[in-house]
Amino acid sequence: MSDEFRTNLLGPEPTRLPAETEVYQGLATGHSPRDLVVKHPESSLLWALLSEEAWAAGNIVEAYAFARVGYHRGLDALRRNGWRGAGSVPWEHEPNQGFLRALYDLGRASSAIGEDGEPERIGKFLDESDPTAKSAIEKLAH
């Protein structure tokens, strides 16, 4: 990632969400996202994982719904951490990845259900958040 992306003297500082230590520990010890989301409904990462599981199973409507929740939970977290509707959300900062994945998942699912305008809006938001995020997310799936 270029220094120009990291430091924009005319724009806001990049937003870096706090780590979700309990969520990471739960996932690392084999707990399912479905079990963990009951204890951590604020976690965009868990909602994104649920969306991705639903997508892989061919359950597009469920994938959309899970991604939509993850997206809104992520927006709430970003705002609590200083984001004011503009500025980067760097993929390289691991705690941001749940939101960025939910955002990507929402774009993909909204396209699959034929939602007018939403896939383009989401794609633009993802690129403005971090232009490297889309390719990084797509590499996770392979």
N, CA, C and O of each residue as an XYZ file, in Angstrom:
568
protein
N       0.850     -1.171      0.000
C       0.000      0.000      0.000
C       0.889      1.224      0.000
O       1.903      1.253      0.697
N       0.531      2.220     -0.760
C       1.363      3.413     -0.885
C       1.217      4.318      0.329
O       0.198      4.309      1.019
N       2.264      5.100      0.572
C       2.202      6.076      1.660
C       1.129      7.107      1.386
O       0.534      7.646      2.319
N       0.870      7.394      0.101
C      -0.167      8.365     -0.249
C      -1.521      7.915      0.278
O      -2.310      8.731      0.753
N      -1.796      6.592      0.192
C      -3.063      6.069      0.690
C      -3.119      6.173      2.208
O      -4.156      6.522      2.772
N      -2.002      5.868      2.872
C      -1.976      5.866      4.331
C      -2.089      7.268      4.920
O      -2.746      7.459      5.942
N      -1.466      8.226      4.296
C      -1.407      9.567      4.862
C      -1.956     10.567      3.863
O      -1.325     10.860      2.847
N      -3.118     11.078      4.155
C      -3.712     12.109      3.330
C      -3.821     13.351      4.207
O      -4.676     13.423      5.089
N      -2.966     14.312      3.965
C      -2.926     15.496      4.820
C      -4.201     16.326      4.734
O      -4.491     17.111      5.636
N      -4.958     16.157      3.661
C      -6.192     16.923      3.506
C      -7.417     16.183      4.013
O      -8.483     16.783      4.153
N      -7.289     14.904      4.290
C      -8.438     14.106      4.690
C      -8.287     13.553      6.098
O      -7.286     13.789      6.774
N      -9.293     12.821      6.519
C      -9.252     12.258      7.875
C      -8.223     11.131      7.990
O      -7.844     10.507      7.000
N      -7.795     10.896      9.198
C      -6.888      9.785      9.480
C      -7.615      8.473      9.201
O      -8.838      8.412      9.330
N      -6.894      7.431      8.824
C      -7.525      6.120      8.643
C      -8.180      5.649      9.937
O      -7.680      5.914     11.030
N      -9.275      4.966      9.806
C      -9.979      4.434     10.975
C      -9.480      3.020     11.243
O      -9.400      2.189     10.339
N      -9.151      2.769     12.497
C      -8.679      1.455     12.921
C      -9.560      0.987     14.072
O      -9.539      1.549     15.168
N     -10.327     -0.048     13.795
C     -11.228     -0.584     14.809
C     -10.451     -1.339     15.879
O      -9.352     -1.828     15.618
N     -11.018     -1.437     17.090
C     -10.349     -2.208     18.141
C     -10.438     -3.714     17.861
O     -11.355     -4.184     17.187
N      -9.482     -4.438     18.385
C      -9.453     -5.895     18.228
C     -10.643     -6.533     18.952
O     -11.106     -6.045     19.983
N     -11.114     -7.625     18.383
C     -12.198     -8.413     18.978
C     -11.579     -9.685     19.561
O     -11.790    -10.784     19.048
N     -10.823     -9.518     20.626
C     -10.021    -10.595     21.189
C     -10.840    -11.832     21.518
O     -10.426    -12.944     21.193
N     -11.984    -11.666     22.150
C     -12.805    -12.826     22.514
C     -13.327    -13.551     21.279
O     -13.425    -14.778     21.274
N     -13.661    -12.803     20.239
C     -14.135    -13.401     18.990
C     -13.008    -14.210     18.354
O     -13.218    -15.355     17.956
N     -11.809    -13.623     18.254
C     -10.671    -14.326     17.654
C     -10.354    -15.599     18.446
O     -10.100    -16.652     17.861
N     -10.371    -15.495     19.773
C     -10.078    -16.663     20.603
C     -11.138    -17.744     20.412
O     -10.815    -18.928     20.325
N     -12.388    -17.339     20.348
C     -13.465    -18.299     20.141
C     -13.329    -19.024     18.815
O     -13.492    -20.242     18.749
N     -13.034    -18.285     17.769
C     -12.849    -18.904     16.449
C     -11.630    -19.831     16.451
O     -11.676    -20.921     15.881
N     -10.549    -19.397     17.088
C      -9.320    -20.188     17.117
C      -9.494    -21.491     17.891
O      -8.784    -22.464     17.636
N     -10.426    -21.513     18.826
C     -10.647    -22.727     19.623
C     -11.803    -23.563     19.095
O     -12.291    -24.463     19.778
N     -12.241    -23.261     17.868
C     -13.212    -24.127     17.209
C     -14.674    -23.779     17.380
O     -15.536    -24.522     16.912
N     -14.980    -22.680     18.030
C     -16.385    -22.274     18.151
C     -16.883    -21.776     16.799
O     -16.139    -21.145     16.048
N     -18.119    -22.057     16.502
C     -18.682    -21.635     15.218
C     -19.101    -20.167     15.281
O     -19.438    -19.655     16.349
N     -19.077    -19.496     14.129
C     -19.571    -18.111     14.095
C     -21.017    -18.011     14.603
O     -21.376    -17.035     15.262
N     -21.834    -19.006     14.303
C     -23.233    -18.994     14.744
C     -23.332    -19.010     16.272
O     -24.157    -18.303     16.852
N     -22.494    -19.813     16.917
C     -22.491    -19.838     18.384
C     -21.944    -18.540     18.969
O     -22.469    -18.027     19.956
N     -20.895    -18.018     18.359
C     -20.247    -16.818     18.886
C     -21.071    -15.558     18.683
O     -21.025    -14.656     19.520
N     -21.824    -15.471     17.591
C     -22.558    -14.236     17.303
C     -23.634    -13.966     18.360
O     -24.035    -12.819     18.557
N     -24.093    -14.998     19.026
C     -25.078    -14.821     20.101
C     -24.451    -14.058     21.268
O     -25.123    -13.275     21.941
N     -23.166    -14.292     21.500
C     -22.450    -13.604     22.578
C     -21.840    -12.283     22.114
O     -21.568    -11.397     22.924
N     -21.627    -12.159     20.796
C     -20.954    -10.975     20.243
C     -21.691    -10.471     19.001
O     -21.132    -10.468     17.905
N     -22.941    -10.046     19.173
C     -23.721     -9.615     18.000
C     -23.195     -8.342     17.345
O     -23.625     -7.995     16.245
N     -22.287     -7.652     17.991
C     -21.710     -6.426     17.437
C     -20.570     -6.721     16.455
O     -20.062     -5.803     15.811
N     -20.168     -7.978     16.334
C     -19.001     -8.344     15.540
C     -19.317     -8.444     14.050
O     -20.029     -9.353     13.623
N     -18.796     -7.525     13.270
C     -18.939     -7.599     11.818
C     -18.273     -8.849     11.260
O     -18.755     -9.435     10.290
N     -17.179     -9.251     11.865
C     -16.477    -10.440     11.393
C     -17.386    -11.659     11.462
O     -17.458    -12.428     10.503
N     -18.074    -11.847     12.568
C     -18.944    -13.013     12.707
C     -20.087    -12.977     11.699
O     -20.426    -14.007     11.116
N     -20.676    -11.822     11.488
C     -21.756    -11.708     10.505
C     -21.227    -11.974      9.096
O     -21.909    -12.589      8.277
N     -20.012    -11.508      8.820
C     -19.414    -11.773      7.510
C     -19.166    -13.269      7.323
O     -19.424    -13.816      6.251
N     -18.671    -13.919      8.353
C     -18.441    -15.366      8.255
C     -19.743    -16.122      8.031
O     -19.787    -17.070      7.247
N     -20.797    -15.708      8.713
C     -22.113    -16.331      8.494
C     -22.587    -16.094      7.072
O     -23.143    -16.994      6.443
N     -22.374    -14.890      6.561
C     -22.747    -14.582      5.187
C     -21.981    -15.463      4.216
O     -22.556    -16.001      3.270
N     -20.701    -15.606      4.448
C     -19.866    -16.404      3.560
C     -20.251    -17.884      3.595
O     -20.213    -18.563      2.570
N     -20.622    -18.383      4.786
C     -21.104    -19.769      4.882
C     -22.407    -19.942      4.103
O     -22.575    -20.917      3.369
N     -23.314    -19.003      4.264
C     -24.593    -19.068      3.549
C     -24.364    -18.990      2.041
O     -24.993    -19.725      1.279
N     -23.479    -18.113      1.614
C     -23.167    -17.966      0.187
C     -22.633    -19.285     -0.372
O     -23.068    -19.747     -1.426
N     -21.689    -19.879      0.348
C     -21.076    -21.131     -0.103
C     -22.113    -22.252     -0.214
O     -21.977    -23.151     -1.044
N     -23.143    -22.192      0.625
C     -24.204    -23.202      0.604
C     -25.288    -22.879     -0.424
O     -26.234    -23.648     -0.594
N     -25.151    -21.743     -1.109
C     -26.132    -21.353     -2.113
C     -27.360    -20.659     -1.558
O     -28.367    -20.511     -2.250
N     -27.272    -20.234     -0.302
C     -28.392    -19.542      0.355
C     -28.198    -18.033      0.243
O     -27.756    -17.374      1.184
N     -28.536    -17.507     -0.918
C     -28.232    -16.118     -1.262
C     -28.985    -15.125     -0.384
O     -28.414    -14.119      0.037
N     -30.246    -15.390     -0.105
C     -31.030    -14.463      0.718
C     -30.446    -14.387      2.131
O     -30.326    -13.302      2.701
N     -30.089    -15.523      2.680
C     -29.477    -15.528      4.010
C     -28.116    -14.838      3.977
O     -27.766    -14.098      4.896
N     -27.348    -15.086      2.909
C     -26.048    -14.421      2.782
C     -26.227    -12.906      2.770
O     -25.471    -12.177      3.413
N     -27.227    -12.445      2.036
C     -27.527    -11.014      1.982
C     -27.885    -10.485      3.375
O     -27.371     -9.453      3.807
N     -28.758    -11.190      4.059
C     -29.216    -10.721      5.378
C     -28.063    -10.664      6.378
O     -27.921     -9.682      7.106
N     -27.244    -11.707      6.417
C     -26.106    -11.700      7.333
C     -25.135    -10.576      6.986
O     -24.631     -9.891      7.877
N     -24.874    -10.386      5.701
C     -23.957     -9.319      5.279
C     -24.513     -7.948      5.630
O     -23.764     -7.062      6.043
N     -25.817     -7.764      5.471
C     -26.451     -6.476      5.796
C     -26.280     -6.161      7.277
O     -25.983     -5.022      7.637
N     -26.465     -7.157      8.136
C     -26.276     -6.939      9.578
C     -24.815     -6.598      9.863
O     -24.526     -5.664     10.611
N     -23.895     -7.359      9.264
C     -22.470     -7.088      9.483
C     -22.061     -5.700      9.030
O     -21.257     -5.031      9.681
N     -22.614     -5.280      7.923
C     -22.351     -3.941      7.393
C     -22.821     -2.868      8.383
O     -22.083     -1.933      8.691
N     -24.050     -3.012      8.874
C     -24.570     -1.996      9.805
C     -23.847     -2.021     11.144
O     -23.598     -0.970     11.736
N     -23.507     -3.214     11.626
C     -22.731     -3.295     12.865
C     -21.360     -2.638     12.669
O     -20.839     -1.978     13.568
N     -20.794     -2.832     11.482
C     -19.510     -2.217     11.177
C     -19.582     -0.703     11.101
O     -18.698     -0.007     11.599
N     -20.641     -0.193     10.475
C     -20.812      1.259     10.430
C     -20.904      1.836     11.841
O     -20.312      2.875     12.134
N     -21.650      1.154     12.712
C     -21.748      1.600     14.107
C     -20.364      1.640     14.761
O     -20.017      2.611     15.433
N     -19.580      0.581     14.560
C     -18.241      0.513     15.156
C     -17.330      1.599     14.585
O     -16.581      2.241     15.321
N     -17.400      1.798     13.269
C     -16.571      2.847     12.659
C     -16.903      4.209     13.252
O     -16.003      4.974     13.598
N     -18.170      4.508     13.370
C     -18.579      5.813     13.921
C     -18.123      5.972     15.361
O     -17.674      7.046     15.760
N     -18.239      4.895     16.149
C     -17.774      4.963     17.544
C     -16.277      5.211     17.624
O     -15.778      5.692     18.641
N     -15.563      4.885     16.561
C     -14.107      5.015     16.558
C     -13.599      6.155     15.690
O     -12.462      6.132     15.219
N     -14.454      7.157     15.484
C     -14.006      8.403     14.869
C     -14.288      8.592     13.396
O     -14.049      9.673     12.859
N     -14.792      7.564     12.726
C     -15.086      7.682     11.293
C     -16.301      8.583     11.113
O     -17.296      8.434     11.822
N     -16.225      9.508     10.178
C     -17.311     10.468      9.955
C     -17.859     10.391      8.536
O     -18.274     11.402      7.970
N     -17.861      9.192      7.963
C     -18.433      9.006      6.640
C     -17.446      9.127      5.502
O     -17.818      9.012      4.334
N     -16.188      9.357      5.836
C     -15.153      9.464      4.805
C     -13.827      9.050      5.413
O     -13.623      9.122      6.625
N     -12.948      8.622      4.552
C     -11.625      8.240      5.005
C     -11.399      6.752      4.879
O     -12.341      5.970      4.744
N     -10.140      6.376      4.924
C      -9.785      4.985      4.703
C     -10.079      4.118      5.922
O     -10.102      4.577      7.064
N     -10.303      2.838      5.619
C     -10.494      1.787      6.609
C      -9.528      0.681      6.166
O      -9.935     -0.238      5.455
N      -8.268      0.755      6.572
C      -7.229     -0.101      6.013
C      -7.436     -1.596      6.259
O      -7.665     -2.028      7.388
N      -7.351     -2.372      5.182
C      -7.443     -3.830      5.265
C      -6.310     -4.396      6.109
O      -6.516     -5.359      6.848
N      -5.134     -3.823      6.015
C      -3.972     -4.361      6.719
C      -4.158     -4.356      8.236
O      -3.455     -5.082      8.937
N      -5.087     -3.556      8.755
C      -5.384     -3.547     10.185
C      -6.440     -4.637     10.426
O      -7.614     -4.440     10.112
N      -6.036     -5.757     10.970
C      -6.888     -6.940     11.067
C      -8.291     -6.676     11.628
O      -9.251     -7.223     11.086
N      -8.461     -5.874     12.674
C      -9.820     -5.649     13.175
C     -10.766     -4.982     12.173
O     -11.984     -5.055     12.342
N     -10.232     -4.337     11.139
C     -11.084     -3.741     10.095
C     -11.604     -4.786      9.112
O     -12.564     -4.527      8.387
N     -10.993     -5.942      9.081
C     -11.298     -6.917      8.054
C     -12.723     -7.461      8.133
O     -13.312     -7.779      7.100
N     -13.284     -7.573      9.317
C     -14.667     -8.044      9.436
C     -15.633     -7.102      8.735
O     -16.504     -7.546      7.988
N     -15.485     -5.814      8.970
C     -16.343     -4.842      8.293
C     -16.145     -4.890      6.788
O     -17.118     -4.910      6.034
N     -14.900     -4.909      6.347
C     -14.631     -4.907      4.907
C     -15.149     -6.179      4.238
O     -15.621     -6.133      3.102
N     -15.064     -7.300      4.928
C     -15.618     -8.542      4.389
C     -17.138     -8.463      4.303
O     -17.725     -8.881      3.305
N     -17.778     -7.929      5.339
C     -19.238     -7.780      5.304
C     -19.646     -6.852      4.164
O     -20.644     -7.096      3.485
N     -18.882     -5.800      3.958
C     -19.155     -4.862      2.874
C     -19.048     -5.572      1.520
O     -19.937     -5.447      0.678
N     -17.980     -6.301      1.321
C     -17.800     -7.077      0.087
C     -18.945     -8.073     -0.099
O     -19.530     -8.175     -1.177
N     -19.252     -8.805      0.977
C     -20.316     -9.815      0.913
C     -21.662     -9.183      0.572
O     -22.456     -9.763     -0.169
N     -21.913     -8.007      1.109
C     -23.162     -7.317      0.811
C     -23.235     -6.930     -0.652
O     -24.286     -7.069     -1.278
N     -22.145     -6.452     -1.202
C     -22.120     -6.108     -2.623
C     -22.382     -7.318     -3.492
O     -23.154     -7.250     -4.449
N     -21.746     -8.416     -3.164
C     -21.912     -9.649     -3.942
C     -23.342    -10.165     -3.852
O     -23.937    -10.520     -4.870
N     -23.892    -10.208     -2.658
C     -25.248    -10.732     -2.479
C     -26.296     -9.787     -3.058
O     -27.293    -10.243     -3.618
N     -26.086     -8.488     -2.932
C     -27.058     -7.547     -3.495
C     -27.084     -7.649     -5.011
O     -28.132     -7.471     -5.632
N     -25.944     -7.933     -5.601
C     -25.902     -8.159     -7.044
C     -26.663     -9.432     -7.410
O     -27.399     -9.460     -8.397
N     -26.483    -10.472     -6.618
C     -27.128    -11.757     -6.892
C     -28.652    -11.684     -6.804
O     -29.350    -12.423     -7.498
N     -29.169    -10.795     -5.952
C     -30.633    -10.684     -5.844
C     -31.185     -9.586     -6.749
O     -32.387     -9.323     -6.750
N     -30.316     -8.954     -7.510
C     -30.760     -7.953     -8.480
C     -31.135     -6.611     -7.898
O     -31.980     -5.910     -8.454
N     -30.526     -6.243     -6.794
C     -30.823     -4.959     -6.157
C     -30.211     -3.825     -6.979
O     -28.994     -3.772     -7.159
N     -31.034     -2.941     -7.465
C     -30.584     -1.833     -8.307
C     -29.704     -0.852     -7.547
O     -30.074     -0.371     -6.476
N     -28.545     -0.563     -8.106
C     -27.671      0.476     -7.583
C     -26.813      0.067     -6.402
O     -25.728      0.618     -6.216
N     -27.261     -0.874     -5.608
C     -26.532     -1.235     -4.394
C     -25.159     -1.843     -4.681
O     -24.194     -1.460     -4.020
N     -25.022     -2.759     -5.624
C     -23.685     -3.318     -5.869
C     -22.651     -2.249     -6.253
O     -21.498     -2.320     -5.829
N     -23.063     -1.271     -7.047
C     -22.134     -0.209     -7.447
C     -21.778      0.676     -6.256
O     -20.618      1.046     -6.073
N     -22.777      1.010     -5.451
C     -22.532      1.849     -4.267
C     -21.585      1.141     -3.302
O     -20.648      1.743     -2.777
N     -21.839     -0.131     -3.078
C     -21.008     -0.906     -2.163
C     -19.594     -1.053     -2.722
O     -18.619     -0.934     -1.980
N     -19.477     -1.312     -4.028
C     -18.157     -1.427     -4.646
C     -17.341     -0.156     -4.496
O     -16.144     -0.203     -4.214
N     -17.991      0.969     -4.685
C     -17.316      2.258     -4.530
C     -16.886      2.472     -3.075
O     -15.773      2.927     -2.813
N     -17.768      2.145     -2.139
C     -17.461      2.283     -0.720
C     -16.267      1.398     -0.356
O     -15.373      1.836      0.368
N     -16.246      0.164     -0.849
C     -15.141     -0.746     -0.558
C     -13.831     -0.190     -1.116
O     -12.812     -0.194     -0.426
N     -13.853      0.287     -2.355
C     -12.646      0.858     -2.963
C     -12.165      2.098     -2.228
O     -10.961      2.294     -2.065
N     -13.091      2.935     -1.782
C     -12.717      4.138     -1.044
C     -12.196      3.798      0.351
O     -11.361      4.518      0.897
N     -12.684      2.712      0.919
C     -12.205      2.287      2.238
C     -10.772      1.795      2.146
O      -9.914      2.191      2.935
N     -10.522      0.928      1.178
C      -9.173      0.438      0.922
C      -9.163     -0.226     -0.447
O      -9.811     -1.254     -0.641
N      -8.435      0.349     -1.396
C      -8.428     -0.215     -2.748
C      -7.820     -1.614     -2.835
O      -7.965     -2.272     -3.866
N      -7.149     -2.086     -1.793
C      -6.577     -3.437     -1.805
C      -7.514     -4.473     -1.208
O      -7.255     -5.671     -1.324
N      -8.593     -4.041     -0.574
C      -9.451     -4.963      0.170
C     -10.121     -6.004     -0.719
O     -10.139     -7.184     -0.368
N     -10.663     -5.604     -1.842
C     -11.402     -6.543     -2.689
C     -10.530     -7.721     -3.095
O     -10.941     -8.873     -2.957
N      -9.340     -7.445     -3.591
C      -8.478     -8.549     -4.020
C      -8.042     -9.407     -2.829
O      -7.927    -10.626     -2.959
N      -7.799     -8.789     -1.678
C      -7.424     -9.559     -0.485
C      -8.564    -10.480     -0.054
O      -8.323    -11.627      0.323
N      -9.797     -9.990     -0.107
C     -10.958    -10.797      0.274
C     -11.144    -11.939     -0.722
O     -11.414    -13.074     -0.331
N     -11.001    -11.639     -1.974
C     -11.168    -12.680     -3.006
C     -10.099    -13.763     -2.886
O     -10.358    -14.917     -3.227
N      -8.918    -13.422     -2.414
C      -7.870    -14.427     -2.187
C      -8.236    -15.340     -1.027
O      -7.837    -16.505     -1.019
N      -8.985    -14.841     -0.045
C      -9.396    -15.669      1.096
C     -10.285    -16.836      0.658
O     -10.261    -17.911      1.257
N     -11.058    -16.606     -0.382
C     -12.018    -17.605     -0.838
C     -11.348    -18.725     -1.620
O     -11.980    -19.749     -1.881
N     -10.083    -18.558     -2.001
C      -9.420    -19.570     -2.832
C      -8.436    -20.382     -2.081
O      -7.803    -21.271     -2.652
